[in-house]
């Protein structure tokens, strides 16, 4: 189907369908097959209105660029970009460059929910299998050529596009086989590298690029603990290692493990480990 879309040629279409009595929540709104060559082309994800929607854009030739929350990506042939609006990102053509791509624009809360799941797992740039690219191309061509589409048909097209991305991101993996979502891996790495700092939930949510409430739900589902519980567990693990591997005092260990003071550290440690820090150290040395 990718070949059929390329043969169809460059085209853009915005769909207009009557409002449904029973609203649908995954809708293909528009699609296109375009090329940009040596021109100004730049989309800012924070300057496209306040109504939420998403863009799927697959590169066929040339190269584009994506700045996604401060991370730089090269969009080369075979790469599929997924971004939601509004969001802190920009995708653009470098000066003197050439970029050819096809794209789909979708809206609806179910489309956005699926997009968030995919972004959390795979990030904004996916490498799909040829069959999945063909499915996206087929959906794009259907949007470009549909005659008087109904709301139901437009929803089918939207789900078709999201299903192709879903299969590319998750495949046939079961939840037990799935590694941590990329957003959660970033947060865990940040926690481990900054245990001695203040780790407020709002700051962690920003690193995951999620709202506070959504982040807490996603983190708890992925790690089996709330963010605050996870941070405390990591701090206690570091404190244990320092108690057993060094001769540091309780105050120094408290600071390195991120506790506000030695008294608070000793209180929490006793509650969680059943002994005061120095008692714990002495007991383990005796056992050894």
BALOZA-625866 format. One record per residue (C-alpha): residue number from 1; residue in three letters; chain; x, y, z. Coordinates in Angstrom, 3 decimals. Each point is the difference from the previous one (the first is absolute). Layout:
<nodes>
num / residuo / cadena / u / v / w
NUM / ala / A / X / Y / Z;
...
</nodes>
This chain:
<nodes>
num / residuo / cadena / u / v / w
1 / unk / A / 0.000 / 0.000 / 0.000;
2 / unk / A / 2.943 / 2.348 / 0.407;
3 / unk / A / 0.643 / -0.366 / -3.721;
4 / unk / A / -3.637 / 0.849 / -0.743;
5 / unk / A / 0.234 / 3.160 / 2.136;
6 / unk / A / 3.189 / 1.086 / -1.760;
7 / unk / A / -1.673 / -0.604 / -3.361;
8 / unk / A / -2.988 / 2.074 / 1.138;
9 / unk / A / 2.393 / 2.932 / 0.321;
10 / unk / A / 0.204 / 3.044 / 2.220;
11 / unk / A / -3.350 / 0.924 / 1.465;
12 / unk / A / -1.674 / 1.417 / 3.131;
13 / unk / A / -3.547 / -0.461 / 1.203;
14 / unk / A / -1.958 / 1.189 / 3.024;
15 / unk / A / -3.086 / -2.068 / 0.779;
16 / unk / A / -3.330 / 1.554 / 0.881;
17 / unk / A / -2.579 / -2.343 / 1.481;
18 / unk / A / -3.342 / 0.707 / 1.666;
19 / unk / A / -0.055 / 0.075 / 3.790;
20 / unk / A / -1.063 / -3.376 / 1.391;
21 / unk / A / -2.834 / -0.349 / 2.516;
22 / unk / A / 2.195 / -2.535 / 1.835;
23 / unk / A / 3.537 / 1.499 / -0.037;
24 / unk / A / 2.931 / -2.123 / -1.101;
25 / unk / A / 3.389 / 0.458 / 1.616;
26 / unk / A / 2.628 / -0.934 / -2.589;
27 / unk / A / -0.384 / 1.931 / -3.226;
28 / unk / A / 2.244 / 0.522 / -3.031;
29 / unk / A / -0.383 / 3.722 / -0.719;
30 / unk / A / 2.409 / 0.562 / -2.893;
31 / unk / A / 2.868 / -1.559 / -1.909;
32 / unk / A / 2.624 / 0.876 / -2.542;
33 / unk / A / 2.976 / -1.061 / -2.073;
34 / unk / A / 2.440 / 2.881 / -0.412;
35 / unk / A / 3.538 / 1.006 / -0.716;
36 / unk / A / 1.941 / 2.998 / 1.237;
37 / unk / A / 3.124 / 1.151 / -1.778;
38 / unk / A / 2.225 / 2.951 / 0.906;
39 / unk / A / -2.806 / 1.942 / 1.720;
40 / unk / A / -1.135 / 1.133 / 3.427;
41 / unk / A / -1.942 / -2.813 / 1.663;
42 / unk / A / -0.415 / -0.051 / 3.769;
43 / unk / A / -2.803 / -1.038 / 2.364;
44 / unk / A / 0.039 / 0.982 / 3.679;
45 / unk / A / -2.065 / -2.352 / 2.164;
46 / unk / A / -0.904 / 2.809 / 2.401;
47 / unk / A / -1.321 / 2.305 / -2.739;
48 / unk / A / -2.677 / -2.114 / -1.639;
49 / unk / A / -2.950 / 0.927 / 2.162;
50 / unk / A / -1.283 / -1.460 / 3.250;
51 / unk / A / -2.199 / -2.806 / -1.409;
52 / unk / A / 1.896 / -3.303 / 0.435;
53 / unk / A / 0.872 / -2.111 / -3.046;
54 / unk / A / 2.852 / -2.148 / -1.271;
55 / unk / A / 2.134 / -0.257 / -3.121;
56 / unk / A / 1.483 / -3.161 / -1.517;
57 / unk / A / 2.646 / 0.818 / -2.626;
58 / unk / A / 2.057 / -2.580 / -1.891;
59 / unk / A / 3.143 / 0.972 / -1.904;
60 / unk / A / 0.391 / -1.535 / -3.461;
61 / unk / A / 2.941 / 2.036 / -1.348;
62 / unk / A / 2.371 / 2.682 / 1.210;
63 / unk / A / 0.263 / 1.014 / 3.624;
64 / unk / A / -1.869 / 2.074 / 2.568;
65 / unk / A / 0.830 / 0.950 / 3.551;
66 / unk / A / -1.939 / -0.248 / 3.257;
67 / unk / A / 0.778 / 1.837 / 3.237;
68 / unk / A / -2.129 / -1.846 / 2.563;
69 / unk / A / 0.117 / 1.453 / 3.508;
70 / unk / A / 3.654 / 0.901 / -0.555;
71 / unk / A / 1.040 / -3.318 / -1.592;
72 / unk / A / 1.115 / 0.147 / -3.648;
73 / unk / A / -1.071 / -2.610 / -2.578;
74 / unk / A / 0.876 / -0.476 / -3.665;
75 / unk / A / -3.014 / -1.156 / -2.013;
76 / unk / A / 1.393 / -2.124 / -2.820;
77 / unk / A / -1.711 / -2.376 / -2.484;
78 / unk / A / -1.813 / -2.725 / 1.914;
79 / unk / A / -0.513 / 2.081 / 3.158;
80 / unk / A / -3.535 / 0.679 / 1.209;
81 / unk / A / -0.561 / 3.021 / 2.236;
82 / unk / A / -2.844 / 0.190 / 2.532;
83 / unk / A / -0.700 / 3.267 / 1.814;
84 / unk / A / -2.955 / 1.422 / 1.881;
85 / unk / A / -1.186 / 3.589 / 0.296;
86 / unk / A / 0.406 / 2.114 / 1.988;
87 / unk / A / 3.496 / -1.136 / 1.025;
88 / unk / A / 3.496 / 1.458 / 0.198;
89 / unk / A / 1.474 / -1.187 / -3.292;
90 / unk / A / 0.883 / 1.293 / -3.461;
91 / unk / A / 0.459 / -1.901 / -3.230;
92 / unk / A / 1.588 / 1.732 / -2.931;
93 / unk / A / 2.051 / -0.080 / -3.192;
94 / unk / A / 3.571 / 1.231 / 0.232;
95 / unk / A / 1.008 / 2.784 / -2.353;
96 / unk / A / 0.763 / -1.354 / -3.462;
97 / unk / A / -1.415 / -3.404 / 0.875;
98 / unk / A / -2.487 / -2.357 / -1.633;
99 / unk / A / -2.695 / -1.936 / 1.825;
100 / unk / A / -2.702 / -2.237 / -1.441;
101 / unk / A / -2.622 / -1.575 / 2.227;
102 / unk / A / -3.623 / -1.021 / 0.432;
103 / unk / A / -2.017 / 0.935 / 3.041;
104 / unk / A / -3.255 / -0.476 / 1.867;
105 / unk / A / -1.685 / 2.313 / 2.482;
106 / unk / A / -2.314 / -1.605 / 2.589;
107 / unk / A / -2.061 / 1.227 / 2.911;
108 / unk / A / -2.194 / -1.524 / 2.704;
109 / unk / A / 0.760 / -1.073 / 3.548;
110 / unk / A / 0.561 / -3.655 / -0.935;
111 / unk / A / 2.492 / 0.945 / -2.706;
112 / unk / A / 1.836 / 2.169 / 2.521;
113 / unk / A / -0.065 / -2.719 / 2.664;
114 / unk / A / 1.559 / -2.502 / -2.387;
115 / unk / A / 2.546 / 2.584 / -1.107;
116 / unk / A / 1.018 / 0.615 / 3.609;
117 / unk / A / 0.499 / -3.736 / 0.584;
118 / unk / A / 2.189 / -0.246 / -3.107;
119 / unk / A / 2.012 / 3.118 / 0.862;
120 / unk / A / 0.581 / -1.272 / 3.535;
121 / unk / A / 1.383 / -3.262 / -1.386;
122 / unk / A / 1.768 / 0.921 / -3.239;
123 / unk / A / 0.478 / 3.752 / -0.018;
124 / unk / A / -0.935 / 2.279 / -2.912;
125 / unk / A / 1.954 / -1.807 / -2.762;
126 / unk / A / -0.840 / -3.601 / -0.941;
127 / unk / A / 1.602 / -2.457 / -2.416;
128 / unk / A / -2.932 / -2.004 / -1.309;
129 / unk / A / -0.018 / -3.225 / -1.991;
130 / unk / A / -0.797 / 0.259 / -3.712;
131 / unk / A / -3.456 / -1.488 / 0.554;
132 / unk / A / -0.807 / 2.648 / 2.610;
133 / unk / A / 1.231 / 2.793 / -2.272;
134 / unk / A / -2.223 / -1.403 / -2.749;
135 / unk / A / -2.980 / 0.151 / 2.356;
136 / unk / A / 0.701 / 3.660 / 0.781;
137 / unk / A / 0.415 / 0.740 / -3.696;
138 / unk / A / -3.276 / -1.782 / -0.767;
139 / unk / A / -1.819 / 2.081 / 2.597;
140 / unk / A / 1.521 / 3.183 / -1.408;
141 / unk / A / -1.089 / -0.937 / -3.517;
142 / unk / A / -3.496 / -0.850 / 1.229;
143 / unk / A / -0.332 / 3.427 / 1.599;
144 / unk / A / 1.209 / 1.664 / -3.198;
145 / unk / A / -2.426 / -1.915 / -2.228;
146 / unk / A / -3.076 / -0.668 / 2.183;
147 / unk / A / -3.350 / 1.061 / -1.484;
148 / unk / A / -2.464 / 1.612 / 2.434;
149 / unk / A / 1.404 / -1.809 / 3.049;
150 / unk / A / -2.289 / -0.524 / 2.989;
151 / unk / A / 1.083 / 0.541 / 3.627;
152 / unk / A / 0.260 / -3.766 / 0.409;
153 / unk / A / 2.270 / -0.335 / -3.030;
154 / unk / A / 2.188 / 2.848 / 1.208;
155 / unk / A / 0.279 / -1.677 / 3.401;
156 / unk / A / 0.979 / -3.301 / -1.628;
157 / unk / A / 2.794 / 1.830 / -1.823;
158 / unk / A / 1.179 / 1.571 / 3.234;
159 / unk / A / 0.061 / -3.305 / 1.831;
160 / unk / A / 1.778 / -1.611 / -2.943;
161 / unk / A / 2.848 / 2.484 / 0.275;
162 / unk / A / 0.278 / -0.328 / 3.782;
163 / unk / A / -0.160 / -3.805 / -0.220;
164 / unk / A / 2.972 / -0.007 / -2.389;
165 / unk / A / 2.006 / 2.141 / 2.439;
166 / unk / A / -1.119 / -2.179 / 2.906;
167 / unk / A / 1.293 / -3.134 / -1.721;
168 / unk / A / 3.268 / 1.747 / -0.800;
169 / unk / A / 0.504 / 1.142 / 3.589;
170 / unk / A / -1.230 / -3.070 / 1.865;
171 / unk / A / -0.146 / -2.886 / -2.501;
172 / unk / A / -1.130 / -3.227 / 1.633;
173 / unk / A / 1.768 / 0.579 / 3.310;
174 / unk / A / -1.895 / -0.815 / 3.164;
175 / unk / A / 0.100 / 2.404 / 2.965;
176 / unk / A / 2.485 / -2.323 / 1.715;
177 / unk / A / 2.354 / 0.211 / -2.973;
178 / unk / A / -0.207 / 3.759 / -0.440;
179 / unk / A / 2.895 / 2.056 / 1.298;
180 / unk / A / -0.573 / 3.249 / 1.824;
181 / unk / A / -1.493 / 2.750 / -2.143;
182 / unk / A / 2.628 / 2.464 / -1.224;
183 / unk / A / -1.471 / 2.801 / 2.118;
184 / unk / A / 0.219 / -2.115 / 3.147;
185 / unk / A / 3.575 / -1.059 / -0.812;
186 / unk / A / 0.950 / 3.693 / -0.222;
187 / unk / A / -1.567 / 0.675 / 3.377;
188 / unk / A / 1.609 / -3.011 / 1.705;
189 / unk / A / 3.418 / 0.964 / -1.390;
190 / unk / A / -0.494 / 3.565 / 1.211;
191 / unk / A / -0.992 / -1.209 / 3.469;
192 / unk / A / 3.026 / -2.291 / 0.270;
193 / unk / A / 2.345 / 2.783 / -1.129;
194 / unk / A / -1.483 / 2.639 / 2.317;
195 / unk / A / -0.922 / -1.789 / 3.226;
196 / unk / A / 1.735 / 2.619 / 2.127;
197 / unk / A / -2.159 / 2.752 / -1.565;
198 / unk / A / -3.601 / 0.986 / 0.638;
199 / unk / A / -2.141 / -2.258 / -2.195;
200 / unk / A / -3.459 / 1.520 / -0.095;
201 / unk / A / -2.709 / -1.821 / -1.928;
202 / unk / A / -0.649 / 3.056 / -2.175;
203 / unk / A / 3.621 / 0.025 / -1.123;
204 / unk / A / -0.102 / -3.706 / -0.857;
205 / unk / A / -3.239 / 0.531 / -1.932;
206 / unk / A / 1.728 / 2.690 / -2.082;
207 / unk / A / 2.814 / -2.417 / -0.839;
208 / unk / A / -2.608 / -2.535 / -1.126;
209 / unk / A / -1.774 / 2.765 / -1.965;
210 / unk / A / -3.316 / -0.756 / 1.695;
211 / unk / A / -2.454 / 1.746 / 2.233;
212 / unk / A / 0.515 / -0.735 / 3.700;
213 / unk / A / -3.111 / -2.202 / 0.316;
214 / unk / A / 0.669 / -1.972 / -3.184;
215 / unk / A / 3.642 / -0.477 / 0.981;
216 / unk / A / -0.879 / -1.389 / 3.442;
217 / unk / A / -2.438 / -2.486 / -1.553;
218 / unk / A / 2.428 / -1.078 / -2.729;
219 / unk / A / 2.965 / -0.287 / 2.365;
220 / unk / A / -1.949 / -2.045 / 2.538;
221 / unk / A / -1.312 / -2.333 / -2.720;
222 / unk / A / 3.496 / -0.481 / -1.463;
223 / unk / A / 2.060 / -0.321 / 3.195;
224 / unk / A / -2.532 / -1.354 / 2.471;
225 / unk / A / 0.678 / 2.894 / 2.396;
226 / unk / A / -0.960 / 3.645 / 0.118;
227 / unk / A / 2.816 / 2.440 / -0.905;
228 / unk / A / 0.507 / 0.999 / 3.662;
229 / unk / A / 0.110 / -3.646 / 1.111;
230 / unk / A / 2.505 / -0.827 / -2.743;
231 / unk / A / 2.260 / 2.939 / 0.890;
232 / unk / A / -0.036 / -0.962 / 3.681;
233 / unk / A / 0.838 / -3.618 / -0.854;
234 / unk / A / 2.936 / 1.113 / -2.170;
235 / unk / A / 1.258 / 2.321 / 2.763;
236 / unk / A / -0.127 / -2.761 / 2.571;
237 / unk / A / 1.863 / -2.347 / -2.351;
238 / unk / A / 2.749 / 2.599 / -0.419;
239 / unk / A / 0.139 / 0.577 / 3.755;
240 / unk / A / 0.340 / -3.755 / 0.603;
241 / unk / A / 2.898 / -0.242 / -2.445;
242 / unk / A / 1.782 / 2.953 / 1.610;
243 / unk / A / -0.525 / -1.397 / 3.491;
244 / unk / A / 1.480 / -3.360 / -0.948;
245 / unk / A / 2.709 / 1.082 / -2.435;
246 / unk / A / 1.375 / 3.118 / 1.743;
247 / unk / A / 0.698 / 1.394 / 3.442;
248 / unk / A / -1.945 / 3.198 / -0.652;
249 / unk / A / -2.014 / 1.486 / 2.808;
250 / unk / A / -3.784 / 0.074 / 0.047;
251 / unk / A / -0.184 / 3.709 / -0.892;
252 / unk / A / 2.188 / -0.361 / -3.092;
253 / unk / A / -1.907 / -3.051 / -1.180;
254 / unk / A / -3.292 / 1.804 / 0.541;
255 / unk / A / 1.126 / 2.833 / -2.291;
256 / unk / A / 1.317 / -2.292 / -2.736;
257 / unk / A / -3.214 / -2.032 / 0.049;
258 / unk / A / -2.192 / 3.086 / -0.238;
259 / unk / A / -1.420 / 0.193 / 3.530;
260 / unk / A / -0.490 / 3.470 / 1.432;
261 / unk / A / 1.883 / -0.724 / 3.235;
262 / unk / A / 1.496 / -2.809 / 2.039;
263 / unk / A / -2.898 / -0.221 / 2.449;
264 / unk / A / -2.589 / -0.406 / -2.754;
265 / unk / A / 2.198 / -2.565 / -1.765;
266 / unk / A / 0.430 / -2.020 / 3.209;
267 / unk / A / -3.747 / 0.079 / 0.679;
268 / unk / A / -0.918 / -1.177 / -3.521;
269 / unk / A / 2.759 / -2.612 / -0.071;
270 / unk / A / -1.105 / -1.492 / 3.317;
271 / unk / A / -3.622 / -0.142 / -1.187;
272 / unk / A / 0.894 / -1.708 / -3.278;
273 / unk / A / 2.915 / -2.200 / 1.078;
274 / unk / A / -0.845 / -0.733 / 3.631;
275 / unk / A / 3.217 / 1.452 / 1.411;
276 / unk / A / 1.785 / 3.333 / 0.321;
277 / unk / A / 2.677 / 0.589 / -2.702;
278 / unk / A / 3.017 / -0.708 / 2.214;
279 / unk / A / -1.710 / -3.008 / 1.566;
280 / unk / A / -0.696 / -1.306 / -3.508;
281 / unk / A / 3.655 / 0.445 / -0.930;
282 / unk / A / 1.232 / -1.761 / 3.135;
283 / unk / A / -2.458 / -2.870 / -0.396;
284 / unk / A / 1.030 / -0.651 / -3.592;
285 / unk / A / 3.693 / 0.077 / 0.855;
286 / unk / A / -0.556 / -2.443 / 2.822;
287 / unk / A / -1.972 / -2.286 / -2.312;
288 / unk / A / 2.788 / 0.163 / -2.542;
</nodes>
